[in-house]
Amino acid sequence: MSRLSSAAFGTLAAATVAAFFVTQHLKVSTPLVAGFPRPAPSAFNPVDGRFCEGRDHRMTRISFYLLNHADDVNVYAVSRRTGAVVRMVASHRHMRKGVRIPDGEFSWNGREDSGAVAPDGAYYFRVVLLSNGRKVNLSNTPVQIITTPPRPAVTSVSPSQTPGGSPVKIRFSGGAPSGASVLLYHVGRHGMPRLVQSFGTGNPAGATWNGMVHGRPAPRGKYLVGLQVTDQACNTGTFPAILPPTPRTTQVAEITVRP
């Protein structure tokens, strides 16, 4: 082989090796999906879910598109706790480059491959590009399955006896991150409680009643404190379990307004 031919071969070999490493680098560094595929809703109940705030909380959905080229994809739901695949959400779905709707819309009803409801907990989606040979774990945007409704409980009211128009601190447990709704029932002459005041609080552990009813100091009598809490999966729990409450079910959640 002549020196010129050897030099040309060496140049070609070097270019081939360089191209290989560039290709491998691109495979590693180039983003594959776009569209910020955050699950919506971010928490749901596949057993008793309902429509809430304009969203169906019986299932969750993700949406994205492919950046670089068309490909067939598999999509999986993966347990964040164990890393195990619990459901193949889609198999060999063909996605065109840059097409989000309908190619890149996927939904999961919270069921495992066996058909059983997946346990409560955090999950994320995994996207596998079959021709590309790469996978994308969307673990930074997990979704929660929550099938157990909140169980709020009033733990104390202070003071339990007060003149009308004076503030009362209400402490409770089982509030959602967004807080709770406080419900005040006045016990009438015949022992029947009637809702006379309600207000929301952003505090998951307490609230203060200003002692007012319809803008005036609360009339004398006994008041029962109820709670209503809705979690991020739109599950609702109350204290006591049945509203309106009765004195036997509220215990520490009673306020007496005296003259």
C-alpha positions in Angstrom: 0.0 0.0 0.0 1.4 3.4 -1.0 2.0 6.1 1.6 -0.8 8.2 0.1 -3.2 5.2 0.3 -2.1 4.5 3.8 -2.7 8.1 4.8 -6.1 8.1 3.2 -7.1 4.9 4.9 -5.9 6.3 8.2 -7.9 9.4 7.7 -11.0 7.5 6.8 -10.6 5.2 9.8 -10.1 8.1 12.1 -13.2 9.8 10.7 -15.2 6.6 11.1 -14.1 6.3 14.8 -14.9 10.0 15.4 -18.3 9.7 13.8 -19.0 6.6 16.0 -18.2 8.5 19.2 -20.1 11.6 18.1 -23.1 9.3 17.4 -22.8 7.7 20.8 -22.5 11.1 22.4 -25.7 12.3 20.7 -27.5 9.1 21.8 -26.6 9.9 25.3 -27.0 13.7 25.4 -29.8 14.5 22.9 -33.2 14.8 24.6 -35.7 12.3 23.2 -39.1 13.6 24.3 -40.6 17.1 24.9 -43.8 18.6 26.0 -43.3 18.4 29.7 -45.1 15.1 30.2 -46.5 15.6 33.7 -49.2 13.2 34.8 -52.6 14.9 35.0 -54.1 14.6 37.5 -51.0 14.0 39.7 -53.0 11.9 42.1 -56.0 9.7 41.4 -58.3 6.9 42.8 -58.9 4.0 40.5 -61.4 2.5 42.8 -63.8 5.3 43.9 -62.4 8.2 41.9 -64.7 11.0 40.6 -64.7 14.2 38.6 -63.3 17.0 40.6 -62.3 20.5 39.6 -62.8 19.7 36.0 -60.7 16.5 36.0 -61.4 12.8 36.0 -59.7 11.4 39.1 -60.3 7.8 38.1 -57.2 7.7 35.9 -54.2 9.7 34.9 -52.8 10.8 31.6 -49.5 11.9 30.1 -48.8 13.7 26.9 -45.5 14.3 25.0 -43.9 14.2 21.5 -40.7 12.9 20.0 -38.0 15.4 19.3 -35.6 13.7 16.8 -37.4 11.2 14.6 -40.4 8.9 14.5 -40.3 5.7 16.4 -42.4 2.9 18.0 -42.6 3.2 21.8 -43.6 1.1 24.7 -44.9 3.0 27.8 -44.8 1.4 31.3 -46.1 2.4 34.7 -43.3 1.8 37.3 -43.4 1.6 41.1 -41.3 4.4 42.5 -40.7 2.3 45.7 -39.5 -0.9 44.1 -38.6 0.1 40.5 -40.8 -2.8 39.2 -43.0 -2.4 36.1 -46.6 -2.8 37.2 -48.4 -2.1 33.9 -47.6 -1.9 30.2 -49.6 1.1 29.3 -48.9 1.0 25.5 -47.1 -1.5 23.3 -45.5 -0.6 19.9 -47.3 2.7 19.6 -46.0 4.5 16.5 -45.2 8.1 17.1 -44.4 10.6 14.4 -41.7 13.2 15.0 -43.2 16.3 16.6 -46.8 15.0 16.8 -48.2 15.2 20.3 -51.9 14.7 19.7 -53.0 12.0 19.3 -49.6 10.1 18.9 -48.3 11.0 22.3 -51.3 10.7 24.6 -51.4 7.9 27.1 -53.7 7.0 30.0 -53.4 4.6 32.9 -56.4 3.5 34.9 -54.3 2.4 38.0 -54.5 -1.3 37.2 -51.6 -3.8 37.1 -51.1 -6.1 34.2 -53.0 -8.7 36.2 -56.0 -6.5 36.4 -55.7 -5.8 40.1 -55.6 -2.3 41.4 -52.1 -1.1 42.0 -51.3 -0.5 45.7 -51.5 3.1 47.1 -48.2 4.9 46.5 -46.1 6.7 44.0 -45.5 5.7 40.4 -43.8 7.1 37.3 -43.9 6.5 33.6 -41.1 4.9 31.5 -40.9 5.4 27.8 -38.9 3.0 25.7 -38.0 4.0 22.1 -37.8 0.6 20.3 -35.7 1.6 17.2 -33.5 4.0 19.1 -32.9 1.5 21.8 -33.2 4.0 24.6 -35.5 4.5 27.5 -36.7 7.7 29.3 -37.7 7.5 33.0 -40.2 10.3 33.9 -39.3 9.8 37.5 -39.2 13.5 38.3 -42.9 13.8 37.6 -44.5 11.0 39.6 -48.2 10.2 40.1 -49.9 9.1 43.3 -52.5 6.4 43.7 -54.6 7.2 46.8 -57.7 5.0 47.5 -58.1 5.7 51.2 -60.0 8.9 51.9 -58.8 11.3 54.6 -59.8 10.6 58.2 -59.8 14.0 59.9 -60.5 14.5 63.6 -60.9 17.5 65.9 -58.4 17.1 68.7 -59.3 20.1 70.8 -61.1 23.4 71.0 -59.9 26.2 73.2 -61.6 27.7 75.0 -64.6 25.3 75.1 -66.7 27.9 76.8 -66.7 31.5 75.5 -68.8 34.6 75.0 -70.2 35.2 71.6 -67.8 37.0 69.3 -64.6 35.7 71.0 -62.1 33.6 69.0 -61.8 29.9 69.5 -58.8 27.9 68.4 -59.6 24.5 66.8 -56.9 21.9 66.4 -57.4 18.9 64.2 -55.5 16.0 62.6 -55.8 14.4 59.2 -55.9 17.6 57.2 -54.8 17.6 53.6 -51.9 19.8 52.5 -54.5 22.3 51.2 -56.2 22.4 54.6 -59.7 21.7 55.6 -63.2 23.2 55.8 -64.5 23.8 59.3 -68.3 23.4 59.7 -70.1 24.8 62.8 -73.5 23.4 63.8 -75.7 25.0 66.4 -77.7 22.6 68.5 -81.3 23.8 68.7 -84.0 23.3 71.4 -84.8 19.8 70.3 -81.2 18.7 70.0 -81.1 18.9 66.2 -77.8 20.4 64.9 -78.1 23.0 62.2 -75.2 24.3 60.0 -74.7 28.0 60.7 -71.2 28.7 59.7 -68.4 27.2 57.5 -65.0 28.4 56.4 -61.9 27.1 54.8 -58.4 27.1 56.2 -55.1 26.5 54.5 -53.6 25.1 57.7 -53.6 21.3 57.7 -53.6 21.2 61.5 -55.7 24.0 62.9 -58.0 27.0 62.4 -59.5 29.8 64.4 -63.2 30.5 64.6 -63.9 34.2 65.2 -67.0 33.5 67.2 -69.2 35.1 64.6 -72.3 33.7 62.8 -73.5 35.6 59.8 -71.4 38.6 60.7 -72.7 38.8 64.3 -71.6 37.4 67.6 -72.7 33.8 67.9 -75.9 33.3 69.8 -75.7 31.5 73.1 -76.0 27.7 73.1 -74.0 24.6 72.2 -72.0 24.4 68.9 -70.5 21.2 67.4 -67.5 21.4 65.2 -67.3 19.3 62.0 -64.6 18.9 59.4 -64.4 18.2 55.7 -61.1 17.4 54.0 -60.4 16.7 50.4 -57.0 15.3 49.4 -55.1 15.7 46.1 -56.9 12.6 44.6 -60.2 14.3 45.3 -61.1 11.8 48.0 -63.2 13.5 50.7 -63.3 12.5 54.4 -65.4 14.1 57.2 -65.4 14.4 61.0 -67.5 12.8 62.3 -68.1 10.2 59.7 -71.7 11.2 59.4 -72.8 14.8 59.1 -74.5 16.7 60.7 -72.9 15.5 63.9 -74.5 14.6 67.2 -73.1 15.4 70.6 -72.2 11.8 71.1 -69.9 11.8 68.1 -68.0 15.0 68.6 -66.7 14.7 72.1 -64.0 17.3 72.4 -65.3 19.2 69.4 -68.0 21.1 71.3 -68.2 24.8 72.1 -70.6 26.4 74.5 -71.4 30.1 73.9 -72.6 31.8 77.1 -73.8 35.3 77.7 
